[in-house]
Amino acid sequence: MVVSNNSLDLKQLNEWMRGMMPAYKTPRKYLIVEELPRNAMGKVTKNDIKELFKNI
């Protein structure tokens, strides 16, 4: 996820997400990045995101 400020509380985020969707659909891991990887057309590159998660 991209965060615009440093006041993000992951516990609150997780609680909010569990209130919005079933627990099995909520993320097990969070990865905070400055910006999402994009291709030349400006689309988010899902394969690059998967690579980021392999490294955590």
C-alpha positions in Angstrom: 0.0 0.0 0.0 1.1 3.5 -0.6 1.0 5.8 2.4 0.8 9.6 2.0 1.7 10.3 5.7 3.4 8.5 8.5 0.4 8.3 10.8 -0.7 4.9 9.6 -1.6 2.5 12.3 -1.6 -1.1 10.9 -3.7 -2.4 13.8 -6.4 0.1 13.2 -6.2 -0.6 9.4 -6.6 -4.3 10.0 -9.6 -3.8 12.4 -11.2 -1.6 9.8 -10.7 -4.1 7.0 -12.1 -6.9 9.1 -15.2 -4.8 9.6 -15.6 -4.3 5.9 -14.9 -7.8 4.6 -14.7 -11.4 5.8 -11.6 -12.2 7.8 -10.4 -14.7 5.2 -10.2 -12.0 2.6 -8.2 -9.5 4.7 -4.4 -9.4 4.0 -2.1 -11.5 6.1 0.9 -9.2 5.4 1.2 -5.5 4.7 4.0 -4.0 2.7 4.3 -0.2 2.9 6.1 1.4 0.0 6.7 4.9 -1.2 5.1 4.2 -4.6 3.8 1.3 -6.6 5.9 -0.1 -9.5 4.5 0.9 -12.8 5.2 0.2 -16.4 5.8 2.7 -19.2 2.0 3.1 -19.7 1.5 3.9 -16.0 -0.2 0.7 -15.1 0.7 -1.1 -11.8 3.0 -4.1 -12.6 1.6 -7.0 -10.6 4.6 -9.2 -11.2 6.9 -6.6 -9.6 4.6 -6.4 -6.6 4.8 -10.2 -6.2 8.6 -9.9 -6.3 8.5 -7.3 -3.5 6.5 -9.7 -1.3 8.9 -12.6 -2.0 11.6 -10.5 -0.3 9.8 -10.0 3.0 
